[in-house]
């Protein structure tokens, strides 16, 4: 079908949109095969978190300045700041 005016084009576009949507629903319907986790399955799961949360900031605010001797050059401090 080739639409010849704007009204036909709008109708055609709407029909194609509905056709694509119904095809997508049919393709991705699982018919009840997928379900959420049970409470015991959920409780068994462990999710690891980030372990180094803010060690870099703590280093630059604390241990870096313990000695009064200069350990770091300006370039190194700029590099630490960018991290």
NUKOL-941519 format. One record per residue: residue number from 1; residue in three letters; y negated, z, x negated of N, C-alpha, C in turn. Coordinates in pm, whole numbers, padded with zeros to 5 digits. Layout:
! residues N
+-----+-----+---------+--------+--------+----------+--------+---------+---------+--------+--------+
:   i :  aa : n.north :   n.up : n.east : ca.north :  ca.up : ca.east : c.north :   c.up : c.east :
+-----+-----+---------+--------+--------+----------+--------+---------+---------+--------+--------+
: NUM : ALA :       Y :      Z :      X :        Y :      Z :       X :       Y :      Z :      X :
...
+-----+-----+---------+--------+--------+----------+--------+---------+---------+--------+--------+
//
This chain:
! residues 83
+-----+-----+---------+--------+--------+----------+--------+---------+---------+--------+--------+
:   i :  aa : n.north :   n.up : n.east : ca.north :  ca.up : ca.east : c.north :   c.up : c.east :
+-----+-----+---------+--------+--------+----------+--------+---------+---------+--------+--------+
:   1 : UNK :   00118 :  00000 : -00085 :    00000 :  00000 :   00000 :  -00124 :  00000 : -00089 :
:   2 : UNK :  -00212 : -00087 : -00061 :   -00337 : -00094 :  -00134 :  -00452 : -00070 : -00038 :
:   3 : UNK :  -00520 :  00045 : -00048 :   -00629 :  00074 :   00047 :  -00745 : -00023 :  00028 :
:   4 : UNK :  -00800 : -00066 :  00142 :   -00908 : -00166 :   00136 :  -01046 : -00105 :  00160 :
:   5 : UNK :  -01051 :  00016 :  00214 :   -01182 :  00080 :   00233 :  -01171 :  00229 :  00202 :
:   6 : UNK :  -01281 :  00298 :  00211 :   -01287 :  00438 :   00170 :  -01202 :  00528 :  00258 :
:   7 : UNK :  -01201 :  00502 :  00390 :   -01122 :  00586 :   00481 :  -00974 :  00575 :  00449 :
:   8 : UNK :  -00927 :  00454 :  00427 :   -00787 :  00434 :   00392 :  -00755 :  00498 :  00257 :
:   9 : UNK :  -00848 :  00490 :  00165 :   -00828 :  00551 :   00034 :  -00815 :  00702 :  00045 :
:  10 : UNK :  -00898 :  00766 :  00127 :   -00890 :  00911 :   00145 :  -00758 :  00950 :  00210 :
:  11 : UNK :  -00716 :  00876 :  00310 :   -00589 :  00904 :   00377 :  -00474 :  00886 :  00278 :
:  12 : UNK :  -00478 :  00778 :  00201 :   -00373 :  00751 :   00103 :  -00367 :  00861 : -00002 :
:  13 : UNK :  -00482 :  00905 : -00052 :   -00486 :  01011 :  -00152 :  -00429 :  01141 : -00097 :
:  14 : UNK :  -00463 :  01173 :  00027 :   -00411 :  01296 :   00090 :  -00260 :  01290 :  00107 :
:  15 : UNK :  -00209 :  01172 :  00148 :   -00064 :  01156 :   00163 :   00007 :  01171 :  00029 :
:  16 : UNK :  -00049 :  01112 : -00075 :    00012 :  01122 :  -00208 :   00010 :  01265 : -00259 :
:  17 : UNK :  -00096 :  01337 : -00231 :   -00107 :  01477 :  -00272 :   00001 :  01561 : -00204 :
:  18 : UNK :   00019 :  01540 : -00074 :    00123 :  01613 :   00000 :   00262 :  01575 : -00049 :
:  19 : UNK :   00282 :  01447 : -00081 :    00411 :  01400 :  -00131 :   00442 :  01465 : -00266 :
:  20 : UNK :   00343 :  01468 : -00355 :    00364 :  01532 :  -00486 :   00392 :  01681 : -00471 :
:  21 : UNK :   00322 :  01747 : -00380 :    00341 :  01890 :  -00360 :   00480 :  01920 : -00306 :
:  22 : UNK :   00525 :  01840 : -00207 :    00658 :  01865 :  -00151 :   00766 :  01835 : -00255 :
:  23 : UNK :   00747 :  01734 : -00336 :    00842 :  01702 :  -00442 :   00848 :  01816 : -00544 :
:  24 : UNK :   00734 :  01871 : -00578 :    00729 :  01982 :  -00672 :   00800 :  02105 : -00615 :
:  25 : UNK :   00775 :  02136 : -00488 :    00841 :  02251 :  -00425 :   00992 :  02231 : -00422 :
:  26 : UNK :   01037 :  02111 : -00390 :    01180 :  02084 :  -00383 :   01243 :  02093 : -00522 :
:  27 : UNK :   01174 :  02046 : -00623 :    01228 :  02049 :  -00758 :   01239 :  02191 : -00812 :
:  28 : UNK :   01142 :  02276 : -00777 :    01137 :  02410 :  -00836 :   01188 :  02519 : -00742 :
:  29 : UNK :   01247 :  02483 : -00630 :    01304 :  02583 :  -00540 :   01437 :  02630 : -00599 :
:  30 : UNK :   01457 :  02760 : -00605 :    01578 :  02814 :  -00666 :   01677 :  02864 : -00562 :
:  31 : UNK :   01641 :  02862 : -00439 :    01730 :  02905 :  -00331 :   01782 :  03045 : -00352 :
:  32 : UNK :   01699 :  03135 : -00396 :    01737 :  03275 :  -00409 :   01816 :  03307 : -00534 :
:  33 : UNK :   01833 :  03213 : -00627 :    01911 :  03239 :  -00747 :   01834 :  03329 : -00845 :
:  34 : UNK :   01703 :  03320 : -00843 :    01622 :  03402 :  -00933 :   01564 :  03520 : -00855 :
:  35 : UNK :   01565 :  03634 : -00917 :    01506 :  03751 :  -00852 :   01448 :  03840 : -00960 :
:  36 : UNK :   01377 :  03942 : -00918 :    01319 :  04035 :  -01013 :   01424 :  04126 : -01074 :
:  37 : UNK :   01379 :  04208 : -01167 :    01470 :  04302 :  -01232 :   01495 :  04423 : -01143 :
:  38 : UNK :   01614 :  04481 : -01157 :    01640 :  04607 :  -01090 :   01571 :  04717 : -01171 :
:  39 : UNK :   01565 :  04836 : -01113 :    01497 :  04947 :  -01182 :   01568 :  04982 : -01312 :
:  40 : UNK :   01701 :  04982 : -01312 :    01775 :  05017 :  -01434 :   01757 :  04909 : -01541 :
:  41 : UNK :   01753 :  04781 : -01502 :    01730 :  04675 :  -01599 :   01590 :  04686 : -01658 :
:  42 : UNK :   01493 :  04716 : -01573 :    01355 :  04731 :  -01620 :   01342 :  04847 : -01717 :
:  43 : UNK :   01409 :  04958 : -01688 :    01401 :  05076 :  -01775 :   01469 :  05053 : -01909 :
:  44 : UNK :   01566 :  04963 : -01916 :    01637 :  04936 :  -02041 :   01552 :  04851 : -02136 :
:  45 : UNK :   01457 :  04778 : -02084 :    01377 :  04689 :  -02166 :   01280 :  04768 : -02253 :
:  46 : UNK :   01269 :  04729 : -02380 :    01170 :  04789 :  -02468 :   01080 :  04678 : -02518 :
:  47 : UNK :   00952 :  04702 : -02516 :    00855 :  04604 :  -02562 :   00782 :  04664 : -02680 :
:  48 : UNK :   00796 :  04600 : -02796 :    00729 :  04650 :  -02916 :   00582 :  04614 : -02910 :
:  49 : UNK :   00502 :  04704 : -02957 :    00359 :  04679 :  -02961 :   00316 :  04658 : -03105 :
:  50 : UNK :   00193 :  04620 : -03121 :    00137 :  04604 :  -03254 :   00134 :  04741 : -03322 :
:  51 : UNK :   00178 :  04745 : -03448 :    00187 :  04875 :  -03516 :   00072 :  04899 : -03613 :
:  52 : UNK :  -00007 :  04798 : -03644 :   -00111 :  04812 :  -03745 :  -00250 :  04817 : -03683 :
:  53 : UNK :  -00263 :  04875 : -03566 :   -00380 :  04863 :  -03481 :  -00512 :  04845 : -03554 :
:  54 : UNK :  -00552 :  04941 : -03635 :   -00684 :  04924 :  -03700 :  -00681 :  04981 : -03841 :
:  55 : UNK :  -00577 :  04951 : -03916 :   -00567 :  05008 :  -04050 :  -00674 :  04952 : -04144 :
:  56 : UNK :  -00711 :  04827 : -04126 :   -00811 :  04768 :  -04215 :  -00945 :  04839 : -04200 :
:  57 : UNK :  -00985 :  04866 : -04077 :   -01111 :  04935 :  -04054 :  -01105 :  05076 : -04113 :
:  58 : UNK :  -00993 :  05143 : -04095 :   -00980 :  05279 :  -04148 :  -00988 :  05279 : -04300 :
:  59 : UNK :  -00930 :  05175 : -04361 :   -00935 :  05166 :  -04506 :  -01079 :  05149 : -04554 :
:  60 : UNK :  -01152 :  05059 : -04493 :   -01288 :  05033 :  -04540 :  -01383 :  05147 : -04508 :
:  61 : UNK :  -01350 :  05230 : -04409 :   -01438 :  05340 :  -04376 :  -01398 :  05471 : -04444 :
:  62 : UNK :  -01280 :  05477 : -04503 :   -01232 :  05604 :  -04554 :  -01183 :  05593 : -04698 :
:  63 : UNK :  -01063 :  05541 : -04720 :   -01001 :  05543 :  -04852 :  -01076 :  05460 : -04954 :
:  64 : UNK :  -01143 :  05357 : -04913 :   -01212 :  05271 :  -05006 :  -01321 :  05347 : -05082 :
:  65 : UNK :  -01380 :  05448 : -05019 :   -01493 :  05518 :  -05079 :  -01456 :  05652 : -05140 :
:  66 : UNK :  -01327 :  05686 : -05152 :   -01287 :  05815 :  -05207 :  -01333 :  05832 : -05352 :
:  67 : UNK :  -01309 :  05730 : -05433 :   -01354 :  05735 :  -05572 :  -01498 :  05690 : -05580 :
:  68 : UNK :  -01573 :  05752 : -05667 :   -01711 :  05711 :  -05684 :  -01724 :  05591 : -05778 :
:  69 : UNK :  -01614 :  05557 : -05846 :   -01619 :  05441 :  -05935 :  -01615 :  05314 : -05851 :
:  70 : UNK :  -01678 :  05210 : -05902 :   -01681 :  05083 :  -05828 :  -01548 :  05011 : -05850 :
:  71 : UNK :  -01476 :  04993 : -05743 :   -01350 :  04920 :  -05750 :  -01364 :  04778 : -05699 :
:  72 : UNK :  -01453 :  04757 : -05607 :   -01461 :  04629 :  -05539 :  -01591 :  04558 : -05573 :
:  73 : UNK :  -01580 :  04426 : -05589 :   -01699 :  04346 :  -05612 :  -01759 :  04309 : -05476 :
:  74 : UNK :  -01877 :  04254 : -05477 :   -01944 :  04213 :  -05352 :  -01862 :  04105 : -05282 :
:  75 : UNK :  -01805 :  04013 : -05360 :   -01725 :  03906 :  -05301 :  -01602 :  03964 : -05231 :
:  76 : UNK :  -01538 :  04065 : -05293 :   -01423 :  04127 :  -05230 :  -01462 :  04199 : -05102 :
:  77 : UNK :  -01577 :  04266 : -05104 :   -01622 :  04334 :  -04982 :  -01651 :  04235 : -04870 :
:  78 : UNK :  -01709 :  04120 : -04904 :   -01733 :  04018 :  -04803 :  -01602 :  03965 : -04746 :
:  79 : UNK :  -01501 :  03951 : -04834 :   -01370 :  03906 :  -04787 :  -01307 :  04010 : -04694 :
:  80 : UNK :  -01318 :  04136 : -04729 :   -01264 :  04243 :  -04645 :  -01335 :  04244 : -04508 :
:  81 : UNK :  -01465 :  04222 : -04510 :   -01540 :  04222 :  -04387 :  -01496 :  04110 : -04293 :
:  82 : UNK :  -01461 :  03994 : -04348 :   -01418 :  03882 :  -04265 :  -01280 :  03906 : -04206 :
:  83 : UNK :  -01200 :  03988 : -04268 :   -01067 :  04016 :  -04215 :  -01080 :  04109 : -04100 :
+-----+-----+---------+--------+--------+----------+--------+---------+---------+--------+--------+
//
